[in-house]
Amino acid sequence: MKLVKILGTLLAAVTLGGAMVVMGPTEPAQAKAAKSLATVPQKFQCTWYYYVKYGKKGHYNRFTISANKTAYRNYTKKNKVTTGSSVLKSRSLKKAYKGNDGSTCMFMSKGYLVDIGWTYYSPKDSAYGTFGTESYKIVPKYYHGQKVQSLYSKNVWLADTGGFHLLHYYKTKAQAKYFNPTGANEDYPD
């Protein structure tokens, strides 16, 4: 009789334990960050290229992400160059920043690196996919049979055209032209 009770208890424990494993969370819990990032994660740090073509002339837009700074060089439809840079500042994400020092706020949200100027940051309204944000994620692409990394960029702002833009940046100019040979705006989801 004792053997039956022991086996019954063992069977109940194994069954209940198996059910807890199946019903448990599928991802580790992530607490909301209290501060923005002080440095950009290493996998994002690189100079990234995007091929654009206005008229007959093609250009390579460049976006550089370093440990604590971002910089860009873009071509306009009139083949003029626009450049800019922004320094990363780590501050509390629990309150809005009232200054205007031109610095940028970066934090992780839903697997994306979210970039927004501190001037526009709001604890209630700033997250992945909200207006005023640029969100980045590393996605795989295949270039001549080799797996390469692409920086998938979702830019959400109220520009003159409105809406949002989806782009893929690449680590080399050759990859940028290979994946976008016409130089047209991509605007397709990954």
C-alpha positions in Angstrom: 0.0 0.0 0.0 2.9 2.4 0.8 4.4 1.7 -2.7 1.1 2.7 -4.3 0.9 6.0 -2.4 4.6 6.8 -3.2 4.1 6.0 -6.9 0.8 8.1 -6.9 2.6 11.0 -5.3 5.5 10.8 -7.7 3.1 10.6 -10.7 1.2 13.6 -9.5 4.4 15.6 -9.0 5.8 14.8 -12.4 2.5 15.6 -14.1 2.0 18.8 -12.3 5.7 19.8 -12.9 5.3 19.1 -16.6 2.2 21.1 -16.8 3.9 24.1 -15.1 6.7 23.9 -17.6 4.3 23.9 -20.5 2.1 26.7 -19.0 5.0 28.9 -17.9 6.1 32.1 -19.6 7.7 31.6 -23.1 10.0 34.6 -22.7 11.9 36.0 -19.7 10.2 38.9 -18.1 11.6 42.3 -19.0 11.3 45.2 -16.6 10.8 48.6 -18.1 14.1 50.5 -18.1 14.5 53.3 -15.6 17.2 55.1 -17.7 18.0 55.4 -21.3 21.0 53.7 -22.7 24.5 55.1 -21.9 26.0 53.3 -24.8 24.5 51.6 -27.9 24.7 47.8 -28.0 27.7 46.5 -29.9 25.7 44.7 -32.6 24.3 48.1 -33.8 27.6 49.9 -33.9 28.7 50.2 -37.5 28.5 52.5 -40.6 25.4 51.5 -42.5 24.6 52.3 -46.2 21.4 52.8 -48.2 21.4 53.3 -51.9 19.2 56.0 -53.4 18.8 57.2 -56.9 17.3 60.5 -58.0 17.2 61.0 -61.7 20.2 59.3 -63.3 22.6 59.7 -60.5 22.8 57.2 -57.6 24.2 58.0 -54.1 24.8 56.2 -50.9 23.2 57.6 -47.8 25.3 56.8 -44.7 24.2 56.3 -41.2 26.9 55.7 -38.5 26.1 54.4 -35.1 29.0 54.5 -32.6 29.0 53.7 -28.8 27.7 57.2 -27.8 26.9 59.1 -31.0 24.9 58.8 -34.3 25.7 60.6 -37.5 24.2 60.7 -41.0 24.9 61.9 -44.5 21.9 61.9 -46.8 21.3 63.1 -50.4 18.1 65.0 -51.2 16.1 64.9 -54.5 18.1 67.9 -55.7 21.4 65.9 -55.1 22.3 68.2 -52.2 24.0 66.7 -49.1 22.5 67.0 -45.7 24.5 65.9 -42.6 23.9 65.8 -38.9 24.9 64.1 -35.7 23.6 63.6 -32.2 25.3 62.7 -29.0 23.7 60.0 -26.8 22.7 61.1 -23.3 21.6 58.8 -20.5 18.7 60.2 -18.5 15.7 59.0 -16.5 12.9 57.6 -18.7 10.3 58.4 -16.1 10.0 62.1 -16.9 10.2 64.3 -19.9 13.3 66.4 -20.6 12.7 70.1 -20.8 16.0 71.2 -22.3 17.1 71.4 -25.9 20.7 70.4 -26.1 20.3 68.4 -29.4 21.1 65.1 -27.7 19.3 61.8 -28.4 17.6 59.3 -26.2 18.0 55.5 -27.0 16.4 52.6 -25.3 15.3 49.1 -26.1 11.6 48.4 -26.8 10.1 45.1 -28.1 13.5 44.0 -29.4 14.1 47.3 -31.3 16.7 50.0 -30.5 14.5 53.1 -30.3 16.0 56.5 -31.1 14.2 59.8 -30.3 15.5 63.3 -29.6 15.2 64.2 -25.9 13.3 67.3 -27.0 10.4 65.0 -28.2 10.7 62.3 -25.6 7.6 61.7 -23.4 7.3 58.8 -20.9 3.7 58.3 -21.9 4.0 58.6 -25.7 7.5 57.4 -26.6 7.9 53.8 -27.5 8.5 51.5 -30.5 6.3 52.6 -33.4 5.2 56.0 -32.0 5.5 59.3 -33.8 8.9 60.9 -33.7 10.8 57.7 -33.3 13.3 55.8 -35.4 13.6 52.1 -34.4 16.3 49.7 -35.5 16.7 46.0 -35.5 19.3 43.7 -37.0 17.8 41.2 -39.5 19.4 38.6 -41.7 19.5 38.9 -45.5 21.3 36.6 -48.0 23.9 38.2 -50.3 25.3 35.8 -53.0 24.3 32.9 -50.8 26.0 34.3 -47.7 24.0 35.4 -44.6 24.7 39.1 -43.9 23.3 41.6 -41.4 21.0 44.3 -42.3 19.8 47.2 -40.2 16.1 47.3 -40.5 14.9 50.9 -39.8 11.3 51.9 -39.1 11.1 55.7 -39.1 7.9 57.2 -37.8 7.4 60.9 -38.2 5.0 63.4 -39.6 7.1 64.4 -42.6 5.9 66.4 -45.6 4.7 63.0 -47.0 3.3 61.9 -43.7 3.4 58.4 -42.2 6.4 56.3 -41.8 9.3 54.8 -43.8 10.8 51.3 -43.7 14.4 50.9 -44.9 17.2 48.4 -44.8 20.8 49.6 -44.3 23.7 47.4 -45.1 27.4 47.2 -44.0 28.8 47.7 -47.5 27.9 49.9 -50.4 27.9 46.8 -52.7 25.3 45.2 -50.5 23.2 48.4 -50.4 23.1 48.6 -54.2 22.5 44.8 -54.6 19.4 44.8 -52.5 18.0 48.1 -53.9 19.4 48.4 -57.4 16.8 50.9 -58.6 17.5 53.3 -55.7 13.8 53.6 -54.9 12.3 54.0 -51.5 11.7 50.6 -50.0 8.8 51.2 -47.7 8.0 47.5 -47.2 7.9 45.6 -43.9 10.5 43.0 -43.1 
